[in-house]
């Protein structure tokens, strides 16, 4: 049995390609969700074609998205309580030869790994080995990755650099990229004409949104320098700060839009002239299409696009200006890779004996 433990929409998007390939082989799996994201995650699961969760470990902060450290603490206590009250029962009911899969660098990644270990099951870490080199940036994600890197048994590393970061550990598997590549490929159809050209902005990380002076300086710089109108997509975490800023600062180049389902977003992304984002996932997705991308963070643990279609701002407004003035020179060809990271992961799981079909036969 393969057990996915996840809690955010980004994790759902990147684990869904693995689930689809398990479905195609008739290999059973379960989904245990922490709902670190709440309504957005449940909506994304339906949009991605994922079945209903088998276990709901927690439900955000009283059913709402987590927006503060105190709410995160309360949600963590809910996960801990579920673990205390359910782990022993689950140890008895889950097939002996099972594996827990976690993804990425969220708090759920750490908690899911701990749940797997407490159940006596091996844990596989998808998107393993990424490192920024600075435990403070991004925080707490860099610490999350390092913790899971020590606790997981199987490490699915998307790059040679990630492989190097895991040097000395056993069971490190090179996946030839991140599963987000498959997520994009699975969602990408024929590119539709989007009409007028535009830049796309996705800024939502806590360290950015919570810094009101940085938000204002960034949006004002884009307003001043961008040669194109900007579509800025917001989620439950960024909506209030961004919407109020665009209104209060009189930023006329921005159109604020709600978060889109993944298939719609992929089309919106492909049609964009350039992207400004603090999302590592969007950095990976835009690199697939060679879209000029400004990674608006102090540091990034990902290498996708860097040195070709993407640059890191380090929150330096001079870099933001240079990008907006010269983005057209960063356009790169779309990546055409035949190897599927999700296929590689599924094949490895099957080779380790975790791929029994629903009828009990080996995959």
TORKOL-4160 file (C-alpha; in steps of 0.2 Angstrom, whole numbers, padded with zeros to 4 digits, m for minus):
363
<pt num="1" X="0000" Y="0000" Z="0000"/>
<pt num="2" X="0006" Y="0017" Z="m0004"/>
<pt num="3" X="0000" Y="0031" Z="0008"/>
<pt num="4" X="0001" Y="0049" Z="0002"/>
<pt num="5" X="0002" Y="0062" Z="0017"/>
<pt num="6" X="0000" Y="0080" Z="0011"/>
<pt num="7" X="m0009" Y="0096" Z="0016"/>
<pt num="8" X="m0007" Y="0110" Z="0003"/>
<pt num="9" X="m0013" Y="0113" Z="m0015"/>
<pt num="10" X="0005" Y="0113" Z="m0021"/>
<pt num="11" X="0008" Y="0096" Z="m0014"/>
<pt num="12" X="m0008" Y="0089" Z="m0022"/>
<pt num="13" X="m0003" Y="0096" Z="m0039"/>
<pt num="14" X="0014" Y="0088" Z="m0038"/>
<pt num="15" X="0008" Y="0071" Z="m0031"/>
<pt num="16" X="m0006" Y="0069" Z="m0043"/>
<pt num="17" X="0004" Y="0064" Z="m0058"/>
<pt num="18" X="0011" Y="0049" Z="m0047"/>
<pt num="19" X="m0007" Y="0045" Z="m0042"/>
<pt num="20" X="m0013" Y="0045" Z="m0060"/>
<pt num="21" X="0001" Y="0033" Z="m0065"/>
<pt num="22" X="m0003" Y="0021" Z="m0050"/>
<pt num="23" X="m0021" Y="0022" Z="m0056"/>
<pt num="24" X="m0016" Y="0017" Z="m0073"/>
<pt num="25" X="m0007" Y="0002" Z="m0066"/>
<pt num="26" X="m0021" Y="m0003" Z="m0054"/>
<pt num="27" X="m0010" Y="0000" Z="m0039"/>
<pt num="28" X="m0020" Y="0005" Z="m0024"/>
<pt num="29" X="m0015" Y="0020" Z="m0013"/>
<pt num="30" X="m0023" Y="0030" Z="0001"/>
<pt num="31" X="m0023" Y="0049" Z="0004"/>
<pt num="32" X="m0021" Y="0056" Z="0021"/>
<pt num="33" X="m0023" Y="0075" Z="0021"/>
<pt num="34" X="m0019" Y="0087" Z="0035"/>
<pt num="35" X="m0028" Y="0102" Z="0026"/>
<pt num="36" X="m0014" Y="0114" Z="0029"/>
<pt num="37" X="m0024" Y="0122" Z="0015"/>
<pt num="38" X="m0043" Y="0119" Z="0018"/>
<pt num="39" X="m0056" Y="0124" Z="0004"/>
<pt num="40" X="m0042" Y="0127" Z="m0009"/>
<pt num="41" X="m0035" Y="0109" Z="m0006"/>
<pt num="42" X="m0052" Y="0101" Z="m0007"/>
<pt num="43" X="m0056" Y="0110" Z="m0023"/>
<pt num="44" X="m0039" Y="0106" Z="m0030"/>
<pt num="45" X="m0041" Y="0088" Z="m0027"/>
<pt num="46" X="m0057" Y="0087" Z="m0037"/>
<pt num="47" X="m0050" Y="0098" Z="m0051"/>
<pt num="48" X="m0035" Y="0086" Z="m0052"/>
<pt num="49" X="m0046" Y="0070" Z="m0053"/>
<pt num="50" X="m0040" Y="0064" Z="m0036"/>
<pt num="51" X="m0052" Y="0054" Z="m0026"/>
<pt num="52" X="m0059" Y="0059" Z="m0009"/>
<pt num="53" X="m0046" Y="0058" Z="0005"/>
<pt num="54" X="m0046" Y="0042" Z="0015"/>
<pt num="55" X="m0041" Y="0051" Z="0031"/>
<pt num="56" X="m0043" Y="0069" Z="0036"/>
<pt num="57" X="m0030" Y="0072" Z="0049"/>
<pt num="58" X="m0034" Y="0090" Z="0053"/>
<pt num="59" X="m0044" Y="0104" Z="0045"/>
<pt num="60" X="m0034" Y="0120" Z="0045"/>
<pt num="61" X="m0038" Y="0132" Z="0059"/>
<pt num="62" X="m0056" Y="0128" Z="0063"/>
<pt num="63" X="m0060" Y="0124" Z="0045"/>
<pt num="64" X="m0051" Y="0140" Z="0038"/>
<pt num="65" X="m0034" Y="0143" Z="0030"/>
<pt num="66" X="m0019" Y="0146" Z="0042"/>
<pt num="67" X="m0014" Y="0164" Z="0042"/>
<pt num="68" X="m0004" Y="0167" Z="0058"/>
<pt num="69" X="0009" Y="0158" Z="0068"/>
<pt num="70" X="m0004" Y="0155" Z="0082"/>
<pt num="71" X="m0016" Y="0147" Z="0070"/>
<pt num="72" X="m0001" Y="0136" Z="0063"/>
<pt num="73" X="0002" Y="0130" Z="0081"/>
<pt num="74" X="m0016" Y="0126" Z="0084"/>
<pt num="75" X="m0016" Y="0116" Z="0068"/>
<pt num="76" X="0000" Y="0107" Z="0073"/>
<pt num="77" X="m0008" Y="0102" Z="0089"/>
<pt num="78" X="m0023" Y="0095" Z="0080"/>
<pt num="79" X="m0011" Y="0084" Z="0069"/>
<pt num="80" X="m0002" Y="0079" Z="0085"/>
<pt num="81" X="m0019" Y="0074" Z="0093"/>
<pt num="82" X="m0024" Y="0064" Z="0078"/>
<pt num="83" X="m0007" Y="0055" Z="0078"/>
<pt num="84" X="m0008" Y="0051" Z="0097"/>
<pt num="85" X="m0026" Y="0044" Z="0095"/>
<pt num="86" X="m0024" Y="0035" Z="0078"/>
<pt num="87" X="m0007" Y="0029" Z="0075"/>
<pt num="88" X="m0008" Y="0012" Z="0085"/>
<pt num="89" X="m0025" Y="0008" Z="0077"/>
<pt num="90" X="m0017" Y="0012" Z="0060"/>
<pt num="91" X="m0002" Y="0001" Z="0063"/>
<pt num="92" X="m0013" Y="m0014" Z="0065"/>
<pt num="93" X="m0025" Y="m0010" Z="0050"/>
<pt num="94" X="m0012" Y="m0004" Z="0036"/>
<pt num="95" X="m0004" Y="m0018" Z="0026"/>
<pt num="96" X="0013" Y="m0023" Z="0033"/>
<pt num="97" X="0022" Y="m0019" Z="0016"/>
<pt num="98" X="0017" Y="m0001" Z="0015"/>
<pt num="99" X="0026" Y="0015" Z="0012"/>
<pt num="100" X="0022" Y="0033" Z="0016"/>
<pt num="101" X="0026" Y="0046" Z="0002"/>
<pt num="102" X="0028" Y="0065" Z="0007"/>
<pt num="103" X="0032" Y="0079" Z="m0004"/>
<pt num="104" X="0043" Y="0094" Z="m0003"/>
<pt num="105" X="0046" Y="0106" Z="0011"/>
<pt num="106" X="0030" Y="0110" Z="0021"/>
<pt num="107" X="0026" Y="0108" Z="0039"/>
<pt num="108" X="0015" Y="0093" Z="0033"/>
<pt num="109" X="0030" Y="0085" Z="0025"/>
<pt num="110" X="0039" Y="0084" Z="0042"/>
<pt num="111" X="0023" Y="0079" Z="0051"/>
<pt num="112" X="0019" Y="0066" Z="0038"/>
<pt num="113" X="0036" Y="0059" Z="0039"/>
<pt num="114" X="0035" Y="0058" Z="0058"/>
<pt num="115" X="0018" Y="0049" Z="0057"/>
<pt num="116" X="0026" Y="0036" Z="0045"/>
<pt num="117" X="0040" Y="0033" Z="0056"/>
<pt num="118" X="0028" Y="0031" Z="0071"/>
<pt num="119" X="0018" Y="0018" Z="0061"/>
<pt num="120" X="0034" Y="0009" Z="0058"/>
<pt num="121" X="0033" Y="0012" Z="0039"/>
<pt num="122" X="0047" Y="0018" Z="0028"/>
<pt num="123" X="0045" Y="0035" Z="0021"/>
<pt num="124" X="0049" Y="0041" Z="0003"/>
<pt num="125" X="0052" Y="0059" Z="0001"/>
<pt num="126" X="0048" Y="0066" Z="m0017"/>
<pt num="127" X="0058" Y="0082" Z="m0022"/>
<pt num="128" X="0072" Y="0077" Z="m0010"/>
<pt num="129" X="0089" Y="0085" Z="m0008"/>
<pt num="130" X="0084" Y="0103" Z="m0012"/>
<pt num="131" X="0095" Y="0115" Z="m0002"/>
<pt num="132" X="0097" Y="0134" Z="m0002"/>
<pt num="133" X="0112" Y="0133" Z="0009"/>
<pt num="134" X="0105" Y="0145" Z="0022"/>
<pt num="135" X="0093" Y="0138" Z="0036"/>
<pt num="136" X="0085" Y="0155" Z="0037"/>
<pt num="137" X="0080" Y="0157" Z="0019"/>
<pt num="138" X="0067" Y="0151" Z="0015"/>
<pt num="139" X="0061" Y="0148" Z="0033"/>
<pt num="140" X="0055" Y="0136" Z="0039"/>
<pt num="141" X="0056" Y="0126" Z="0022"/>
<pt num="142" X="0075" Y="0124" Z="0023"/>
<pt num="143" X="0074" Y="0116" Z="0040"/>
<pt num="144" X="0059" Y="0106" Z="0035"/>
<pt num="145" X="0069" Y="0098" Z="0020"/>
<pt num="146" X="0084" Y="0095" Z="0031"/>
<pt num="147" X="0074" Y="0086" Z="0044"/>
<pt num="148" X="0065" Y="0075" Z="0032"/>
<pt num="149" X="0082" Y="0072" Z="0023"/>
<pt num="150" X="0087" Y="0063" Z="0039"/>
<pt num="151" X="0071" Y="0054" Z="0043"/>
<pt num="152" X="0066" Y="0047" Z="0026"/>
<pt num="153" X="0072" Y="0031" Z="0019"/>
<pt num="154" X="0069" Y="0034" Z="0001"/>
<pt num="155" X="0075" Y="0050" Z="m0007"/>
<pt num="156" X="0068" Y="0055" Z="m0024"/>
<pt num="157" X="0080" Y="0069" Z="m0030"/>
<pt num="158" X="0075" Y="0079" Z="m0045"/>
<pt num="159" X="0092" Y="0086" Z="m0050"/>
<pt num="160" X="0111" Y="0082" Z="m0050"/>
<pt num="161" X="0113" Y="0096" Z="m0037"/>
<pt num="162" X="0100" Y="0088" Z="m0026"/>
<pt num="163" X="0109" Y="0071" Z="m0028"/>
<pt num="164" X="0125" Y="0079" Z="m0022"/>
<pt num="165" X="0116" Y="0086" Z="m0007"/>
<pt num="166" X="0111" Y="0069" Z="m0002"/>
<pt num="167" X="0128" Y="0061" Z="m0004"/>
<pt num="168" X="0131" Y="0047" Z="0008"/>
<pt num="169" X="0113" Y="0043" Z="0011"/>
<pt num="170" X="0106" Y="0027" Z="0004"/>
<pt num="171" X="0091" Y="0024" Z="m0008"/>
<pt num="172" X="0094" Y="0041" Z="m0017"/>
<pt num="173" X="0085" Y="0040" Z="m0034"/>
<pt num="174" X="0087" Y="0052" Z="m0048"/>
<pt num="175" X="0070" Y="0057" Z="m0055"/>
<pt num="176" X="0076" Y="0068" Z="m0070"/>
<pt num="177" X="0067" Y="0083" Z="m0064"/>
<pt num="178" X="0052" Y="0087" Z="m0053"/>
<pt num="179" X="0035" Y="0079" Z="m0054"/>
<pt num="180" X="0029" Y="0096" Z="m0058"/>
<pt num="181" X="0035" Y="0093" Z="m0075"/>
<pt num="182" X="0022" Y="0079" Z="m0077"/>
<pt num="183" X="0009" Y="0090" Z="m0069"/>
<pt num="184" X="0012" Y="0103" Z="m0082"/>
<pt num="185" X="0012" Y="0091" Z="m0096"/>
<pt num="186" X="m0003" Y="0082" Z="m0090"/>
<pt num="187" X="m0013" Y="0099" Z="m0090"/>
<pt num="188" X="m0005" Y="0107" Z="m0105"/>
<pt num="189" X="m0016" Y="0106" Z="m0120"/>
<pt num="190" X="m0015" Y="0117" Z="m0136"/>
<pt num="191" X="m0010" Y="0135" Z="m0131"/>
<pt num="192" X="m0025" Y="0146" Z="m0133"/>
<pt num="193" X="m0023" Y="0164" Z="m0139"/>
<pt num="194" X="m0024" Y="0175" Z="m0124"/>
<pt num="195" X="m0026" Y="0191" Z="m0133"/>
<pt num="196" X="m0016" Y="0206" Z="m0127"/>
<pt num="197" X="0001" Y="0203" Z="m0120"/>
<pt num="198" X="0003" Y="0203" Z="m0101"/>
<pt num="199" X="0015" Y="0200" Z="m0086"/>
<pt num="200" X="0010" Y="0188" Z="m0073"/>
<pt num="201" X="0013" Y="0190" Z="m0054"/>
<pt num="202" X="0012" Y="0177" Z="m0041"/>
<pt num="203" X="0018" Y="0183" Z="m0024"/>
<pt num="204" X="0011" Y="0174" Z="m0008"/>
<pt num="205" X="0025" Y="0168" Z="0003"/>
<pt num="206" X="0023" Y="0174" Z="0022"/>
<pt num="207" X="0040" Y="0182" Z="0022"/>
<pt num="208" X="0035" Y="0193" Z="0008"/>
<pt num="209" X="0017" Y="0197" Z="0012"/>
<pt num="210" X="0020" Y="0200" Z="0030"/>
<pt num="211" X="0033" Y="0214" Z="0025"/>
<pt num="212" X="0021" Y="0228" Z="0020"/>
<pt num="213" X="0035" Y="0240" Z="0015"/>
<pt num="214" X="0043" Y="0227" Z="0003"/>
<pt num="215" X="0026" Y="0223" Z="m0004"/>
<pt num="216" X="0023" Y="0242" Z="m0008"/>
<pt num="217" X="0041" Y="0244" Z="m0015"/>
<pt num="218" X="0039" Y="0229" Z="m0026"/>
<pt num="219" X="0022" Y="0233" Z="m0033"/>
<pt num="220" X="0026" Y="0252" Z="m0035"/>
<pt num="221" X="0042" Y="0247" Z="m0045"/>
<pt num="222" X="0033" Y="0235" Z="m0056"/>
<pt num="223" X="0020" Y="0249" Z="m0059"/>
<pt num="224" X="0033" Y="0261" Z="m0064"/>
<pt num="225" X="0044" Y="0250" Z="m0075"/>
<pt num="226" X="0033" Y="0236" Z="m0083"/>
<pt num="227" X="0030" Y="0239" Z="m0101"/>
<pt num="228" X="0014" Y="0228" Z="m0100"/>
<pt num="229" X="m0001" Y="0227" Z="m0090"/>
<pt num="230" X="0000" Y="0215" Z="m0075"/>
<pt num="231" X="m0011" Y="0200" Z="m0070"/>
<pt num="232" X="m0008" Y="0197" Z="m0052"/>
<pt num="233" X="m0016" Y="0180" Z="m0045"/>
<pt num="234" X="m0019" Y="0180" Z="m0026"/>
<pt num="235" X="m0024" Y="0166" Z="m0014"/>
<pt num="236" X="m0031" Y="0166" Z="0003"/>
<pt num="237" X="m0015" Y="0171" Z="0011"/>
<pt num="238" X="m0010" Y="0186" Z="m0001"/>
<pt num="239" X="m0028" Y="0192" Z="m0006"/>
<pt num="240" X="m0030" Y="0205" Z="0007"/>
<pt num="241" X="m0013" Y="0213" Z="0007"/>
<pt num="242" X="m0012" Y="0213" Z="m0012"/>
<pt num="243" X="m0030" Y="0219" Z="m0015"/>
<pt num="244" X="m0028" Y="0233" Z="m0003"/>
<pt num="245" X="m0011" Y="0239" Z="m0009"/>
<pt num="246" X="m0017" Y="0239" Z="m0027"/>
<pt num="247" X="m0032" Y="0250" Z="m0022"/>
<pt num="248" X="m0024" Y="0261" Z="m0009"/>
<pt num="249" X="m0008" Y="0265" Z="m0020"/>
<pt num="250" X="m0017" Y="0268" Z="m0036"/>
<pt num="251" X="m0008" Y="0255" Z="m0046"/>
<pt num="252" X="m0017" Y="0255" Z="m0062"/>
<pt num="253" X="m0007" Y="0242" Z="m0072"/>
<pt num="254" X="m0013" Y="0228" Z="m0060"/>
<pt num="255" X="m0028" Y="0217" Z="m0062"/>
<pt num="256" X="m0031" Y="0206" Z="m0047"/>
<pt num="257" X="m0038" Y="0189" Z="m0050"/>
<pt num="258" X="m0042" Y="0174" Z="m0039"/>
<pt num="259" X="m0032" Y="0158" Z="m0039"/>
<pt num="260" X="m0036" Y="0147" Z="m0054"/>
<pt num="261" X="m0038" Y="0128" Z="m0056"/>
<pt num="262" X="m0021" Y="0120" Z="m0062"/>
<pt num="263" X="m0026" Y="0117" Z="m0080"/>
<pt num="264" X="m0032" Y="0135" Z="m0082"/>
<pt num="265" X="m0017" Y="0142" Z="m0073"/>
<pt num="266" X="m0005" Y="0132" Z="m0085"/>
<pt num="267" X="m0013" Y="0140" Z="m0100"/>
<pt num="268" X="m0012" Y="0157" Z="m0091"/>
<pt num="269" X="0006" Y="0154" Z="m0087"/>
<pt num="270" X="0011" Y="0148" Z="m0105"/>
<pt num="271" X="0003" Y="0164" Z="m0113"/>
<pt num="272" X="0012" Y="0176" Z="m0101"/>
<pt num="273" X="0026" Y="0187" Z="m0108"/>
<pt num="274" X="0035" Y="0186" Z="m0091"/>
<pt num="275" X="0033" Y="0180" Z="m0074"/>
<pt num="276" X="0037" Y="0188" Z="m0057"/>
<pt num="277" X="0035" Y="0175" Z="m0043"/>
<pt num="278" X="0041" Y="0169" Z="m0026"/>
<pt num="279" X="0034" Y="0152" Z="m0028"/>
<pt num="280" X="0047" Y="0138" Z="m0031"/>
<pt num="281" X="0033" Y="0128" Z="m0040"/>
<pt num="282" X="0030" Y="0142" Z="m0052"/>
<pt num="283" X="0048" Y="0144" Z="m0055"/>
<pt num="284" X="0049" Y="0126" Z="m0060"/>
<pt num="285" X="0033" Y="0127" Z="m0071"/>
<pt num="286" X="0039" Y="0143" Z="m0080"/>
<pt num="287" X="0056" Y="0135" Z="m0084"/>
<pt num="288" X="0047" Y="0120" Z="m0093"/>
<pt num="289" X="0040" Y="0133" Z="m0106"/>
<pt num="290" X="0056" Y="0145" Z="m0106"/>
<pt num="291" X="0046" Y="0160" Z="m0099"/>
<pt num="292" X="0057" Y="0174" Z="m0093"/>
<pt num="293" X="0055" Y="0173" Z="m0074"/>
<pt num="294" X="0060" Y="0184" Z="m0059"/>
<pt num="295" X="0061" Y="0174" Z="m0043"/>
<pt num="296" X="0057" Y="0187" Z="m0030"/>
<pt num="297" X="0065" Y="0179" Z="m0015"/>
<pt num="298" X="0081" Y="0181" Z="m0005"/>
<pt num="299" X="0087" Y="0164" Z="m0010"/>
<pt num="300" X="0080" Y="0149" Z="m0019"/>
<pt num="301" X="0084" Y="0130" Z="m0017"/>
<pt num="302" X="0079" Y="0127" Z="m0035"/>
<pt num="303" X="0090" Y="0128" Z="m0050"/>
<pt num="304" X="0077" Y="0127" Z="m0064"/>
<pt num="305" X="0078" Y="0141" Z="m0076"/>
<pt num="306" X="0093" Y="0150" Z="m0067"/>
<pt num="307" X="0106" Y="0155" Z="m0080"/>
<pt num="308" X="0094" Y="0154" Z="m0094"/>
<pt num="309" X="0076" Y="0160" Z="m0092"/>
<pt num="310" X="0076" Y="0165" Z="m0074"/>
<pt num="311" X="0085" Y="0177" Z="m0062"/>
<pt num="312" X="0085" Y="0179" Z="m0043"/>
<pt num="313" X="0080" Y="0196" Z="m0036"/>
<pt num="314" X="0086" Y="0194" Z="m0018"/>
<pt num="315" X="0073" Y="0207" Z="m0015"/>
<pt num="316" X="0084" Y="0220" Z="m0024"/>
<pt num="317" X="0074" Y="0233" Z="m0033"/>
<pt num="318" X="0088" Y="0237" Z="m0045"/>
<pt num="319" X="0087" Y="0219" Z="m0051"/>
<pt num="320" X="0068" Y="0220" Z="m0052"/>
<pt num="321" X="0070" Y="0235" Z="m0064"/>
<pt num="322" X="0083" Y="0227" Z="m0074"/>
<pt num="323" X="0072" Y="0212" Z="m0077"/>
<pt num="324" X="0057" Y="0222" Z="m0082"/>
<pt num="325" X="0068" Y="0232" Z="m0094"/>
<pt num="326" X="0076" Y="0216" Z="m0102"/>
<pt num="327" X="0065" Y="0201" Z="m0099"/>
<pt num="328" X="0063" Y="0198" Z="m0118"/>
<pt num="329" X="0081" Y="0193" Z="m0119"/>
<pt num="330" X="0078" Y="0179" Z="m0106"/>
<pt num="331" X="0065" Y="0169" Z="m0117"/>
<pt num="332" X="0071" Y="0151" Z="m0119"/>
<pt num="333" X="0065" Y="0136" Z="m0129"/>
<pt num="334" X="0052" Y="0125" Z="m0121"/>
<pt num="335" X="0060" Y="0110" Z="m0113"/>
<pt num="336" X="0057" Y="0093" Z="m0122"/>
<pt num="337" X="0061" Y="0079" Z="m0111"/>
<pt num="338" X="0055" Y="0061" Z="m0114"/>
<pt num="339" X="0058" Y="0055" Z="m0096"/>
<pt num="340" X="0044" Y="0056" Z="m0084"/>
<pt num="341" X="0049" Y="0059" Z="m0065"/>
<pt num="342" X="0033" Y="0052" Z="m0060"/>
<pt num="343" X="0036" Y="0036" Z="m0070"/>
<pt num="344" X="0053" Y="0034" Z="m0062"/>
<pt num="345" X="0046" Y="0036" Z="m0045"/>
<pt num="346" X="0032" Y="0023" Z="m0048"/>
<pt num="347" X="0044" Y="0011" Z="m0056"/>
<pt num="348" X="0055" Y="0012" Z="m0041"/>
<pt num="349" X="0041" Y="0009" Z="m0029"/>
<pt num="350" X="0036" Y="m0006" Z="m0039"/>
<pt num="351" X="0054" Y="m0013" Z="m0039"/>
<pt num="352" X="0054" Y="m0011" Z="m0020"/>
<pt num="353" X="0038" Y="m0022" Z="m0018"/>
<pt num="354" X="0025" Y="m0008" Z="m0015"/>
<pt num="355" X="0016" Y="m0010" Z="m0031"/>
<pt num="356" X="0003" Y="m0024" Z="m0028"/>
<pt num="357" X="m0012" Y="m0022" Z="m0038"/>
<pt num="358" X="m0030" Y="m0022" Z="m0032"/>
<pt num="359" X="m0031" Y="m0040" Z="m0036"/>
<pt num="360" X="m0016" Y="m0044" Z="m0025"/>
<pt num="361" X="m0004" Y="m0048" Z="m0040"/>
<pt num="362" X="0012" Y="m0039" Z="m0043"/>
<pt num="363" X="0012" Y="m0024" Z="m0055"/>
